[in-house]
């Protein structure tokens, strides 16, 4: 990661007036180590800068991280790191969020090589997390497909007085004939059956 979006809610007055405190700000340190930084203090600025960023660094209280992650994800999936300064940490003492997902932590005291490796492993964690999310999404989709197919098989067993394996063959052959996915055929059968049941015309067995 070489280009980073740094998000502040606002700069505390003490950090605006004290040059020693300013040198602890993420944008100052990151730039001094050769990173490109786009600084954002509101959502509009963050959206404008997220497109070219390799990652986002949030210098915010923990209680605001989840909301910001949601805003950023609408525009780009990117690693998110928390800049754990004294200010951000002290403002997070009473935070009770336990579902905040970040990919890494950065500290103002980090040296260049420490920060480099933290960014490196944070990026790796992000891509592993994305892979897990995709696998979970695919698994849930397969479970949903299985549900529709099982429901359709049950309906065919009832209406045609056939076994489950025979009902499966009916679905498979119909899908091949119509050049559709089996789940699409199954969904159509279930929805049509439910519609007929609601209208009071369903349930008659077919020979």
Backbone as a printed PyTorch tensor [residue, N CA C, xyz], in Angstrom:
tensor([[[  0.8450,  -1.2020,   0.0000],
         [  0.0000,   0.0000,   0.0000],
         [  0.8770,   1.2480,   0.0000]],

        [[  0.7010,   2.0650,  -1.0150],
         [  1.4950,   3.2920,  -1.1010],
         [  0.6280,   4.5440,  -1.0600]],

        [[ -0.6300,   4.4090,  -1.4380],
         [ -1.5420,   5.5530,  -1.4280],
         [ -2.6370,   5.3010,  -0.3910]],

        [[ -2.7500,   6.2150,   0.5690],
         [ -3.6530,   5.9810,   1.6900],
         [ -4.6160,   7.1420,   1.8850]],

        [[ -5.8600,   6.7800,   2.1750],
         [ -6.8780,   7.7650,   2.5410],
         [ -6.8890,   7.8700,   4.0510]],

        [[ -6.6350,   9.0520,   4.5740],
         [ -6.6400,   9.2870,   6.0160],
         [ -7.8890,  10.0840,   6.3710]],

        [[ -8.6730,   9.5580,   7.2950],
         [ -9.9330,  10.2030,   7.6750],
         [ -9.8710,  10.6730,   9.1190]],

        [[-10.0790,  11.9770,   9.2860],
         [-10.2300,  12.5760,  10.6090],
         [-11.6640,  13.0580,  10.7410]],

        [[-12.2270,  12.9390,  11.9120],
         [-13.4910,  13.6330,  12.1560],
         [-13.2020,  15.1270,  12.2580]],

        [[-12.2000,  15.4490,  13.0490],
         [-11.7130,  16.8110,  13.1510],
         [-10.3890,  16.7640,  13.8900]],

        [[ -9.5850,  17.7820,  13.7490],
         [ -8.3210,  17.8480,  14.4660],
         [ -8.5330,  18.5620,  15.7820]],

        [[ -8.1830,  17.9320,  16.8960],
         [ -8.3350,  18.6010,  18.1900],
         [ -7.5650,  19.9180,  18.2130]],

        [[ -8.0780,  20.9290,  18.9040],
         [ -7.4080,  22.2270,  18.9590],
         [ -5.9640,  22.1330,  19.4060]],

        [[ -5.6620,  21.2490,  20.3460],
         [ -4.2890,  21.1340,  20.8310],
         [ -3.3360,  20.6950,  19.7290]],

        [[ -3.8410,  19.8530,  18.8190],
         [ -2.9870,  19.3780,  17.7460],
         [ -2.8500,  20.4070,  16.6410]],

        [[ -3.7850,  21.3390,  16.5690],
         [ -3.6770,  22.3960,  15.5670],
         [ -2.6370,  23.4260,  15.9720]],

        [[ -2.4550,  23.6370,  17.2510],
         [ -1.5910,  24.7110,  17.7160],
         [ -0.2020,  24.2320,  18.1140]],

        [[ -0.0580,  22.9550,  18.4540],
         [  1.1990,  22.4350,  18.9550],
         [  1.9160,  21.6740,  17.8390]],

        [[  3.0860,  22.1810,  17.4140],
         [  3.8040,  21.5420,  16.3110],
         [  4.2500,  20.1320,  16.6930]],

        [[  4.5740,  19.8930,  17.9760],
         [  4.9730,  18.5530,  18.4050],
         [  3.8180,  17.5760,  18.2550]],

        [[  2.6040,  18.0320,  18.5640],
         [  1.4340,  17.1650,  18.4300],
         [  1.1140,  16.9170,  16.9670]],

        [[  1.2980,  17.9200,  16.1310],
         [  1.0060,  17.7530,  14.6980],
         [  1.8830,  16.6780,  14.0710]],

        [[  3.0900,  16.5360,  14.5690],
         [  3.9860,  15.5240,  14.0020],
         [  3.5370,  14.1020,  14.3340]],

        [[  2.5420,  13.9580,  15.2200],
         [  2.0110,  12.6390,  15.5520],
         [  0.7700,  12.2970,  14.7370]],

        [[  0.3190,  13.2100,  13.9120],
         [ -0.8510,  12.9490,  13.0760],
         [ -0.4940,  11.9600,  11.9710]],

        [[ -1.4400,  11.1040,  11.5860],
         [ -1.1380,  10.0760,  10.5830],
         [ -0.6620,  10.6370,   9.2530]],

        [[ -1.2860,  11.7120,   8.7770],
         [ -0.8780,  12.2470,   7.4770],
         [  0.5570,  12.7520,   7.4900]],

        [[  0.9680,  13.3320,   8.6100],
         [  2.3390,  13.8450,   8.7260],
         [  3.3410,  12.6960,   8.7110]],

        [[  3.0730,  11.6780,   9.5320],
         [  4.0000,  10.5490,   9.6310],
         [  4.0480,   9.7530,   8.3360]],

        [[  2.8720,   9.4770,   7.7650],
         [  2.8240,   8.6890,   6.5310],
         [  3.5340,   9.3950,   5.3910]],

        [[  3.3440,  10.6900,   5.2690],
         [  4.0280,  11.4390,   4.2200],
         [  5.5340,  11.4670,   4.4390]],

        [[  5.9370,  11.5670,   5.6860],
         [  7.3730,  11.5950,   5.9880],
         [  8.0430,  10.2750,   5.6390]],

        [[  7.2480,   9.1830,   5.5940],
         [  7.7810,   7.8710,   5.2330],
         [  7.5850,   7.5700,   3.7360]],

        [[  7.1190,   8.5430,   2.9880],
         [  7.0310,   8.3850,   1.5360],
         [  5.6920,   7.9170,   0.9990]],

        [[  4.6600,   7.8720,   1.8350],
         [  3.3500,   7.4470,   1.3620],
         [  2.5650,   8.6370,   0.8160]],

        [[  1.7520,   8.3640,  -0.1950],
         [  0.8450,   9.3880,  -0.7110],
         [ -0.4070,   9.3950,   0.1660]],

        [[ -0.8090,  10.5800,   0.5870],
         [ -1.9310,  10.6920,   1.5160],
         [ -2.9910,  11.6290,   0.9670]],

        [[ -4.2320,  11.1380,   0.9830],
         [ -5.3820,  11.9980,   0.6880],
         [ -6.1110,  12.1870,   2.0090]],

        [[ -6.1810,  13.4150,   2.4730],
         [ -6.7830,  13.7070,   3.7740],
         [ -8.2540,  14.0620,   3.6120]],

        [[ -9.0890,  13.4450,   4.4340],
         [-10.5310,  13.7090,   4.3770],
         [-11.0490,  14.0010,   5.7750]],

        [[-11.8770,  15.0240,   5.8740],
         [-12.4900,  15.3810,   7.1630],
         [-14.0110,  15.2290,   7.1340]],

        [[-14.5530,  14.7990,   5.9910],
         [-15.9860,  14.5560,   5.9080],
         [-16.2380,  13.4940,   4.8430]],

        [[-17.4880,  13.0680,   4.7300],
         [-17.8230,  11.9770,   3.8190],
         [-17.5650,  12.3410,   2.3650]],

        [[-17.8730,  13.5550,   1.9830],
         [-17.6700,  13.9700,   0.5890],
         [-16.2010,  13.8810,   0.2000]],

        [[-15.3150,  14.3490,   1.0770],
         [-13.8870,  14.2940,   0.7930],
         [-13.3940,  12.8460,   0.7740]],

        [[-13.9430,  12.0120,   1.6540],
         [-13.5340,  10.6110,   1.7070],
         [-13.9290,   9.8730,   0.4270]],

        [[-15.1320,  10.1150,  -0.0520],
         [-15.5950,   9.4700,  -1.2810],
         [-14.7450,   9.9010,  -2.4670]],

        [[-14.3530,  11.1770,  -2.4730],
         [-13.5240,  11.6870,  -3.5650],
         [-12.1410,  11.0470,  -3.5670]],

        [[-11.6500,  10.6470,  -2.3970],
         [-10.3010,  10.1090,  -2.3170],
         [-10.1920,   8.6080,  -2.2810]],

        [[-11.2910,   7.8920,  -2.0510],
         [-11.2170,   6.4480,  -1.8750],
         [-10.8660,   5.7200,  -3.1660]],

        [[-11.2230,   6.2910,  -4.3090],
         [-10.9950,   5.6110,  -5.5800],
         [ -9.5420,   5.3000,  -5.8580]],

        [[ -8.6420,   6.2100,  -5.5130],
         [ -7.2160,   6.0310,  -5.7980],
         [ -6.4400,   5.4750,  -4.6100]],

        [[ -7.1140,   5.2110,  -3.5100],
         [ -6.4290,   4.7670,  -2.2980],
         [ -6.2630,   3.2520,  -2.2600]],

        [[ -5.1280,   2.8140,  -1.7290],
         [ -4.8830,   1.3830,  -1.5190],
         [ -5.4180,   0.9240,  -0.1750]],

        [[ -5.7470,   1.8690,   0.6880],
         [ -6.2670,   1.5420,   1.9980],
         [ -6.7520,   2.7980,   2.6910]],

        [[ -7.5240,   2.6080,   3.7540],
         [ -8.0570,   3.7400,   4.5080],
         [ -7.5550,   3.6730,   5.9480]],

        [[ -7.0770,   4.8050,   6.4380],
         [ -6.6000,   4.9220,   7.8140],
         [ -7.5650,   5.8280,   8.5590]],

        [[ -8.2140,   5.3020,   9.5860],
         [ -9.2200,   6.0530,  10.3190],
         [ -8.6450,   6.5570,  11.6390]],

        [[ -8.5360,   7.8710,  11.7580],
         [ -8.0920,   8.4920,  13.0100],
         [ -9.3360,   9.0100,  13.7090]],

        [[-10.0820,   8.0600,  14.2810],
         [-11.4070,   8.3360,  14.8340],
         [-11.6110,   7.5080,  16.0960]],

        [[-12.5850,   7.8680,  16.9050],
         [-12.9620,   6.9940,  18.0240],
         [-13.5040,   5.6630,  17.4890]],

        [[-13.3310,   4.6090,  18.2560],
         [-13.7980,   3.2830,  17.8490],
         [-15.2880,   3.2900,  17.5340]],

        [[-16.0460,   4.0960,  18.2620],
         [-17.5010,   4.1250,  18.0890],
         [-17.9240,   4.6110,  16.7080]],

        [[-17.0150,   5.2530,  15.9640],
         [-17.3560,   5.7770,  14.6390],
         [-16.8330,   4.9140,  13.4960]],

        [[-16.0460,   3.9070,  13.8240],
         [-15.3930,   3.1220,  12.7810],
         [-16.3960,   2.3360,  11.9370]],

        [[-17.3390,   1.6640,  12.5830],
         [-18.2890,   0.8190,  11.8560],
         [-19.0780,   1.6260,  10.8320]],

        [[-19.5510,   2.8020,  11.2190],
         [-20.3210,   3.6330,  10.2980],
         [-19.4730,   4.0700,   9.1210]],

        [[-18.2300,   4.4190,   9.3870],
         [-17.3470,   4.8410,   8.3010],
         [-17.0270,   3.6830,   7.3630]],

        [[-16.8230,   2.5010,   7.9080],
         [-16.5650,   1.3290,   7.0560],
         [-17.7360,   1.0800,   6.1140]],

        [[-18.9560,   1.2460,   6.6270],
         [-20.1440,   1.0720,   5.7930],
         [-20.1960,   2.0840,   4.6610]],

        [[-19.8330,   3.3170,   4.9480],
         [-19.8340,   4.3640,   3.9290],
         [-18.8010,   4.0690,   2.8480]],

        [[-17.6100,   3.6450,   3.2640],
         [-16.5390,   3.3860,   2.2990],
         [-16.8410,   2.1710,   1.4310]],

        [[-17.4340,   1.1270,   2.0340],
         [-17.7090,  -0.1090,   1.2920],
         [-18.7000,   0.1050,   0.1520]],

        [[-19.5320,   1.1250,   0.2650],
         [-20.4830,   1.4130,  -0.8020],
         [-19.7660,   1.8670,  -2.0730]],

        [[-18.5480,   2.3340,  -1.9370],
         [-17.8110,   2.8840,  -3.0710],
         [-16.5980,   2.0410,  -3.4550]],

        [[-15.9850,   1.3900,  -2.4670],
         [-14.8140,   0.5610,  -2.7840],
         [-14.4840,  -0.3390,  -1.6040]],

        [[-14.1770,  -1.6010,  -1.9080],
         [-13.6990,  -2.5290,  -0.8910],
         [-12.2010,  -2.2900,  -0.7230]],

        [[-11.7870,  -1.9470,   0.4800],
         [-10.3810,  -1.6060,   0.6960],
         [ -9.9860,  -1.9230,   2.1310]],

        [[ -8.7040,  -2.1950,   2.3910],
         [ -8.2670,  -2.4270,   3.7720],
         [ -8.5350,  -1.2060,   4.6440]],

        [[ -8.9500,  -1.4530,   5.8780],
         [ -9.2250,  -0.3780,   6.8310],
         [ -8.3540,  -0.5660,   8.0660]],

        [[ -7.6340,   0.4880,   8.4320],
         [ -6.7730,   0.4310,   9.6030],
         [ -7.1400,   1.5520,  10.5670]],

        [[ -6.9410,   1.2710,  11.8490],
         [ -7.2170,   2.2860,  12.8730],
         [ -5.9140,   2.9110,  13.3360]],

        [[ -5.8670,   4.2410,  13.2950],
         [ -4.7150,   4.9700,  13.8060],
         [ -4.9500,   5.1840,  15.2990]],

        [[ -4.2470,   4.4110,  16.1020],
         [ -4.4820,   4.3970,  17.5430],
         [ -3.5720,   5.4090,  18.2390]],

        [[ -3.9390,   6.6690,  18.1380],
         [ -3.2160,   7.7270,  18.8400],
         [ -3.7690,   7.8620,  20.2500]],

        [[ -3.0970,   8.6460,  21.0910],
         [ -3.6130,   8.8870,  22.4380],
         [ -5.0080,   9.4990,  22.3750]],

        [[ -5.1900,  10.4190,  21.4070],
         [ -6.4850,  11.0860,  21.2730],
         [ -7.5840,  10.0950,  20.9120]],

        [[ -7.3450,   9.2870,  19.8640],
         [ -8.3610,   8.3200,  19.4230],
         [ -8.6300,   7.2750,  20.4950]],

        [[ -7.5640,   6.8390,  21.1770],
         [ -7.7390,   5.8150,  22.2110],
         [ -8.5060,   6.3580,  23.4140]],

        [[ -8.1810,   7.5800,  23.8280],
         [ -8.8570,   8.1610,  24.9900],
         [-10.3240,   8.4440,  24.7010]],

        [[-10.6420,   8.7490,  23.4330],
         [-12.0330,   8.9880,  23.0590],
         [-12.8130,   7.6880,  22.8950]],

        [[-12.1180,   6.5500,  23.0010],
         [-12.7580,   5.2440,  22.7870],
         [-12.8630,   4.4320,  24.0710]],

        [[-12.5180,   5.0300,  25.2030],
         [-12.4870,   4.2830,  26.4590],
         [-13.8340,   3.6910,  26.8290]],

        [[-14.9140,   4.4020,  26.5030],
         [-16.2510,   3.9300,  26.8790],
         [-16.9660,   3.2220,  25.7230]],

        [[-16.2400,   3.0020,  24.6330],
         [-16.8600,   2.3210,  23.4880],
         [-17.1430,   0.8730,  23.8510]],

        [[-18.3150,   0.3960,  23.4650],
         [-18.7030,  -0.9860,  23.7930],
         [-18.8980,  -1.8280,  22.5350]],

        [[-18.5010,  -1.2970,  21.3640],
         [-18.6730,  -2.0540,  20.1220],
         [-17.7340,  -3.2600,  20.1010]],

        [[-18.2930,  -4.4350,  19.8340],
         [-17.4630,  -5.6240,  19.7110],
         [-17.5690,  -6.2460,  18.3230]],

        [[-18.2280,  -5.5370,  17.4090],
         [-18.3760,  -6.0510,  16.0460],
         [-17.7160,  -5.1370,  15.0270]],

        [[-16.7480,  -4.3440,  15.4740],
         [-16.0050,  -3.4700,  14.5780],
         [-14.9330,  -4.2900,  13.8710]],

        [[-14.9520,  -4.2610,  12.5540],
         [-14.0000,  -5.0490,  11.7710],
         [-12.9680,  -4.1240,  11.1540]],

        [[-11.7150,  -4.2900,  11.5600],
         [-10.6120,  -3.5590,  10.9500],
         [ -9.5370,  -4.5640,  10.5570]],

        [[ -8.6700,  -4.1400,   9.6630],
         [ -7.6460,  -5.0490,   9.1590],
         [ -6.2920,  -4.8570,   9.8320]],

        [[ -6.1560,  -3.7830,  10.5970],
         [ -4.8810,  -3.5800,  11.2630],
         [ -4.8770,  -2.3460,  12.1340]],

        [[ -3.8150,  -2.2250,  12.9360],
         [ -3.6200,  -1.0790,  13.8160],
         [ -2.3160,  -0.3810,  13.4650]],

        [[ -2.3460,   0.9390,  13.5200],
         [ -1.1420,   1.7390,  13.3370],
         [ -0.9880,   2.6600,  14.5420]],

        [[  0.2520,   2.9020,  14.9330],
         [  0.5280,   3.7580,  16.0800],
         [  1.4780,   4.8820,  15.6810]],

        [[  1.3430,   6.0560,  16.2800],
         [  2.2200,   7.1790,  15.9560],
         [  3.6900,   6.8980,  16.2380]],

        [[  3.9630,   5.9650,  17.1440],
         [  5.3440,   5.6720,  17.5270],
         [  6.0330,   4.6980,  16.5760]],

        [[  5.3170,   4.1830,  15.5970],
         [  5.9000,   3.2060,  14.6830],
         [  6.9940,   3.8310,  13.8220]],

        [[  8.0590,   3.0720,  13.6380],
         [  9.1010,   3.4700,  12.7110],
         [  8.6980,   3.0380,  11.3030]],

        [[  9.4570,   3.4730,  10.3100],
         [  9.0800,   3.2370,   8.9140],
         [  8.9150,   1.7500,   8.6130]],

        [[  9.8750,   0.9270,   9.0510],
         [  9.7880,  -0.5030,   8.7240],
         [  8.6640,  -1.1870,   9.4880]],

        [[  8.3700,  -0.7230,  10.6980],
         [  7.2600,  -1.2830,  11.4650],
         [  5.9260,  -0.9540,  10.7940]],

        [[  5.8000,   0.2750,  10.3560],
         [  4.5790,   0.6950,   9.6770],
         [  4.4140,  -0.0620,   8.3560]],

        [[  5.5330,  -0.2450,   7.6420],
         [  5.4870,  -0.9870,   6.3700],
         [  4.9360,  -2.3890,   6.5660]],

        [[  5.4390,  -3.0930,   7.5800],
         [  5.0030,  -4.4670,   7.7830],
         [  3.5870,  -4.5400,   8.3210]],

        [[  3.2000,  -3.5600,   9.1010],
         [  1.8170,  -3.5310,   9.5800],
         [  0.8570,  -3.3390,   8.4130]],

        [[  1.1960,  -2.4570,   7.4900],
         [  0.3730,  -2.2600,   6.2980],
         [  0.3530,  -3.5170,   5.4290]],

        [[  1.5030,  -4.1660,   5.3220],
         [  1.6080,  -5.3800,   4.5060],
         [  0.6820,  -6.4740,   5.0280]],

        [[  0.7660,  -6.7530,   6.3190],
         [ -0.0470,  -7.8240,   6.8860],
         [ -1.5220,  -7.4270,   6.9710]],

        [[ -1.7840,  -6.1400,   7.1030],
         [ -3.1740,  -5.6740,   7.0940],
         [ -3.8060,  -5.9040,   5.7310]],

        [[ -3.0170,  -5.6610,   4.6870],
         [ -3.5050,  -5.8970,   3.3310],
         [ -3.7850,  -7.3840,   3.1100]],

        [[ -2.8870,  -8.2310,   3.5970],
         [ -3.0840,  -9.6810,   3.4630],
         [ -4.3330, -10.1140,   4.2270]],

        [[ -4.5260,  -9.5600,   5.4190],
         [ -5.7090,  -9.8960,   6.2120],
         [ -6.9780,  -9.4780,   5.4960]],

        [[ -6.9370,  -8.3050,   4.8470],
         [ -8.1030,  -7.8110,   4.1100],
         [ -8.4900,  -8.7820,   3.0070]],

        [[ -7.5090,  -9.2430,   2.2170],
         [ -7.8290, -10.1340,   1.0990],
         [ -8.2960, -11.4970,   1.5940]],

        [[ -7.7820, -11.9600,   2.7220],
         [ -8.2860, -13.2040,   3.3060],
         [ -9.7250, -13.0200,   3.7790]],

        [[ -9.9820, -11.8610,   4.3660],
         [-11.3420, -11.5690,   4.8380],
         [-12.3160, -11.4830,   3.6720]],

        [[-11.8830, -10.8920,   2.5670],
         [-12.7360, -10.8040,   1.3860],
         [-13.0150, -12.1800,   0.7980]],

        [[-11.9820, -13.0230,   0.7950],
         [-12.1740, -14.3860,   0.2870],
         [-13.1710, -15.1490,   1.1490]],

        [[-13.0490, -14.9740,   2.4780],
         [-13.9780, -15.6330,   3.3870],
         [-15.4020, -15.1380,   3.1560]],

        [[-15.5740, -13.8400,   2.9530],
         [-16.8980, -13.2740,   2.7030],
         [-17.4940, -13.8290,   1.4180]],

        [[-16.6640, -13.9610,   0.3860],
         [-17.1500, -14.4980,  -0.8880],
         [-17.5470, -15.9650,  -0.7500]],

        [[-16.7200, -16.7140,  -0.0230],
         [-17.0380, -18.1340,   0.1870],
         [-18.3190, -18.2890,   1.0030]],

        [[-18.4820, -17.4420,   1.9970],
         [-19.6970, -17.4830,   2.8120],
         [-20.9210, -17.1380,   1.9740]],

        [[-20.7740, -16.1390,   1.1080],
         [-21.8750, -15.7410,   0.2340],
         [-22.2620, -16.8760,  -0.7110]],

        [[-21.2490, -17.5590,  -1.2700],
         [-21.5150, -18.6680,  -2.1700],
         [-22.1810, -19.8280,  -1.4310]],

        [[-21.7220, -20.0820,  -0.2070],
         [-22.3100, -21.1650,   0.5840],
         [-23.7690, -20.8760,   0.9040]],

        [[-24.0690, -19.6360,   1.2970],
         [-25.4510, -19.2730,   1.5990],
         [-26.3210, -19.3750,   0.3460]],

        [[-25.7310, -19.0130,  -0.8150],
         [-26.4850, -19.1110,  -2.0670],
         [-26.8060, -20.5720,  -2.3900]],

        [[-25.8310, -21.4650,  -2.1520],
         [-26.0700, -22.8910,  -2.4120],
         [-27.1180, -23.4560,  -1.4600]],

        [[-27.0750, -23.0010,  -0.2100],
         [-28.0880, -23.4470,   0.7570],
         [-29.4810, -22.9810,   0.3180]],

        [[-29.5590, -21.7460,  -0.1580],
         [-30.8370, -21.2060,  -0.6230],
         [-31.3340, -21.9810,  -1.8410]],

        [[-30.4210, -22.3220,  -2.7610],
         [-30.8000, -23.1050,  -3.9330],
         [-31.2950, -24.4820,  -3.5230]],

        [[-30.5970, -25.0860,  -2.5650],
         [-30.9900, -26.4050,  -2.0920],
         [-32.3880, -26.3720,  -1.4930]],

        [[-32.6990, -25.2850,  -0.8100],
         [-34.0160, -25.1500,  -0.1820],
         [-35.1150, -25.1450,  -1.2430]],

        [[-34.9310, -24.3630,  -2.3170],
         [-35.9400, -24.2930,  -3.3840],
         [-36.0930, -25.6370,  -4.0910]],

        [[-34.9660, -26.3000,  -4.3130],
         [-35.0190, -27.6010,  -4.9930],
         [-35.7360, -28.6350,  -4.1290]],

        [[-35.4460, -28.6470,  -2.8520],
         [-36.1130, -29.5910,  -1.9470],
         [-37.6120, -29.3110,  -1.8630]],

        [[-37.9860, -28.0220,  -1.8320],
         [-39.4070, -27.6750,  -1.8010],
         [-40.0990, -28.1290,  -3.0770]],

        [[-39.4340, -27.9250,  -4.2160],
         [-40.0300, -28.3350,  -5.4940],
         [-40.1640, -29.8490,  -5.5740]],

        [[-39.1520, -30.5610,  -5.0820],
         [-39.2400, -32.0270,  -5.0730],
         [-40.4240, -32.4880,  -4.2250]],

        [[-40.6280, -31.8480,  -3.0860],
         [-41.7560, -32.2100,  -2.2340],
         [-43.0860, -32.0070,  -2.9270]],

        [[-43.1920, -30.9100,  -3.6610],
         [-44.4320, -30.6200,  -4.3930],
         [-44.6710, -31.6560,  -5.4850]],

        [[-43.6080, -31.9860,  -6.2350],
         [-43.7410, -32.9720,  -7.3090],
         [-44.0840, -34.3490,  -6.7470]],

        [[-43.4720, -34.6850,  -5.6020],
         [-43.8000, -35.9710,  -4.9640],
         [-45.2750, -36.0350,  -4.5980]],

        [[-45.7940, -34.9190,  -4.1050],
         [-47.1970, -34.8670,  -3.6890],
         [-48.1360, -34.9170,  -4.8860]],

        [[-47.8440, -34.1040,  -5.9070],
         [-48.7600, -33.9880,  -7.0440],
         [-48.6900, -35.1870,  -7.9840]],

        [[-47.4910, -35.7400,  -8.1710],
         [-47.3290, -36.8230,  -9.1370],
         [-47.2270, -38.2020,  -8.4830]],

        [[-47.2150, -38.2000,  -7.1310],
         [-47.1080, -39.4630,  -6.4060],
         [-45.8680, -40.2370,  -6.8440]],

        [[-44.7180, -39.5440,  -6.8050],
         [-43.4500, -40.1500,  -7.2040],
         [-42.4530, -40.0140,  -6.0540]],

        [[-41.3230, -40.7040,  -6.1820],
         [-40.2910, -40.6630,  -5.1490],
         [-39.4520, -39.3810,  -5.2930]],

        [[-38.6260, -39.1240,  -4.2990],
         [-37.7820, -37.9290,  -4.3420],
         [-36.7720, -38.0130,  -5.4810]],

        [[-36.2090, -39.1850,  -5.7070],
         [-35.2350, -39.3360,  -6.7880],
         [-35.8990, -39.1260,  -8.1480]],

        [[-37.1340, -39.5840,  -8.2820],
         [-37.8700, -39.3650,  -9.5310],
         [-38.2100, -37.8810,  -9.6940]],

        [[-38.5530, -37.2350,  -8.5880],
         [-38.8480, -35.8040,  -8.6440],
         [-37.6000, -35.0120,  -9.0490]],

        [[-36.4530, -35.4430,  -8.5440],
         [-35.1960, -34.7880,  -8.9090],
         [-34.9310, -34.9380, -10.4070]],

        [[-35.1960, -36.1320, -10.9390],
         [-35.0010, -36.3580, -12.3700],
         [-35.9400, -35.4860, -13.1970]],

        [[-37.1650, -35.3040, -12.7120],
         [-38.1200, -34.4400, -13.4130],
         [-37.5830, -33.0190, -13.4850]],

        [[-37.0690, -32.5270, -12.3530],
         [-36.5080, -31.1710, -12.3080],
         [-35.3030, -31.0440, -13.2360]],

        [[-34.4330, -32.0370, -13.1950],
         [-33.2210, -32.0020, -14.0110],
         [-33.5630, -31.9970, -15.5010]],

        [[-34.4900, -32.8710, -15.9010],
         [-34.8670, -32.9500, -17.3150],
         [-35.5520, -31.6700, -17.7840]],

        [[-36.4160, -31.1100, -16.9160],
         [-37.1060, -29.8740, -17.2880],
         [-36.1130, -28.7210, -17.4250]],

        [[-35.1190, -28.6950, -16.5440],
         [-34.0920, -27.6520, -16.6120],
         [-33.2950, -27.7780, -17.9050]],

        [[-32.9600, -29.0050, -18.2920],
         [-32.2160, -29.2310, -19.5340],
         [-33.0570, -28.8350, -20.7410]],

        [[-34.3250, -29.2140, -20.7330],
         [-35.1990, -28.9010, -21.8640],
         [-35.4030, -27.4030, -22.0350]],

        [[-35.5090, -26.7010, -20.9110],
         [-35.7530, -25.2620, -20.9540],
         [-34.4600, -24.4550, -20.9420]],

        [[-33.3380, -25.1570, -20.8480],
         [-32.0150, -24.5180, -20.7980],
         [-31.9490, -23.4900, -19.6610]],

        [[-32.3910, -23.9470, -18.5070],
         [-32.3710, -23.1200, -17.3070],
         [-31.6260, -23.8520, -16.2020]],

        [[-31.2720, -23.1160, -15.1710],
         [-30.7030, -23.7530, -13.9980],
         [-31.8040, -24.4940, -13.2510]],

        [[-31.4170, -25.5720, -12.6010],
         [-32.4060, -26.3650, -11.8850],
         [-33.0970, -25.5460, -10.8030]],

        [[-32.3420, -24.6740, -10.1510],
         [-32.9310, -23.8650,  -9.0840],
         [-33.9820, -22.9090,  -9.6340]],

        [[-33.7810, -22.4270, -10.8680],
         [-34.7700, -21.5250, -11.4630],
         [-36.0680, -22.2650, -11.7710]],

        [[-35.9340, -23.4910, -12.2690],
         [-37.1200, -24.3130, -12.5320],
         [-37.8250, -24.6240, -11.2130]],

        [[-37.0490, -24.9770, -10.2010],
         [-37.6160, -25.3050,  -8.8940],
         [-38.3430, -24.1040,  -8.2900]],

        [[-37.7290, -22.9340,  -8.3970],
         [-38.3490, -21.7220,  -7.8530],
         [-39.6800, -21.4300,  -8.5390]],

        [[-39.7080, -21.6130,  -9.8600],
         [-40.9540, -21.3790, -10.6070],
         [-42.0500, -22.3280, -10.1610]],

        [[-41.6920, -23.5940,  -9.9500],
         [-42.6760, -24.5990,  -9.5270],
         [-43.2330, -24.2480,  -8.1440]],

        [[-42.3460, -23.8910,  -7.2320],
         [-42.7730, -23.5680,  -5.8640],
         [-43.6740, -22.3440,  -5.8500]],

        [[-43.2890, -21.3040,  -6.5780],
         [-44.0740, -20.0690,  -6.5780],
         [-45.4330, -20.2720,  -7.2390]],

        [[-45.4610, -21.0670,  -8.3140],
         [-46.7330, -21.3560,  -8.9680],
         [-47.6330, -22.1700,  -8.0390]],

        [[-47.0450, -23.1460,  -7.3620],
         [-47.8160, -23.9730,  -6.4300],
         [-48.3830, -23.1090,  -5.2960]],

        [[-47.5490, -22.2200,  -4.7630],
         [-48.0100, -21.3440,  -3.6840],
         [-49.1280, -20.4290,  -4.1630]],

        [[-49.0120, -19.9480,  -5.4060],
         [-50.0540, -19.0890,  -5.9700],
         [-51.3650, -19.8460,  -6.1150]],

        [[-51.2690, -21.0860,  -6.5910],
         [-52.4710, -21.9100,  -6.7450],
         [-53.0930, -22.2310,  -5.3860]],

        [[-52.2470, -22.4640,  -4.3890],
         [-52.7520, -22.7490,  -3.0520],
         [-53.4970, -21.5420,  -2.4810]],

        [[-52.9450, -20.3710,  -2.7170],
         [-53.5650, -19.1440,  -2.2100],
         [-54.8990, -18.8870,  -2.8910]],

        [[-54.9900, -19.2920,  -4.1810],
         [-56.2320, -19.0690,  -4.9150],
         [-57.2460, -20.1910,  -4.6860]],

        [[-56.7920, -21.2500,  -3.9920],
         [-57.6920, -22.3490,  -3.6480],
         [-57.8790, -23.3670,  -4.7400]],

        [[-56.9760, -23.3510,  -5.7400],
         [-57.1140, -24.3020,  -6.8570],
         [-56.0130, -25.3400,  -6.8620]],

        [[-55.0990, -25.2730,  -5.8930],
         [-53.9760, -26.2030,  -5.8880],
         [-54.2800, -27.4480,  -5.0860]],

        [[-53.3030, -28.3530,  -5.1310],
         [-53.3670, -29.5560,  -4.2940],
         [-53.9100, -30.7690,  -4.9770]],

        [[-54.4770, -30.6210,  -6.1550],
         [-55.0050, -31.7990,  -6.8450],
         [-53.8720, -32.6300,  -7.4140]],

        [[-53.9510, -33.9110,  -7.1930],
         [-52.9110, -34.7930,  -7.6820],
         [-53.0720, -35.0050,  -9.1770]],

        [[-51.9090, -35.0540,  -9.8310],
         [-51.9050, -35.3070, -11.2770],
         [-51.4680, -36.7170, -11.5260]],

        [[-52.0820, -37.3340, -12.5220],
         [-51.7100, -38.7220, -12.8610],
         [-50.5560, -38.7140, -13.8400]]])
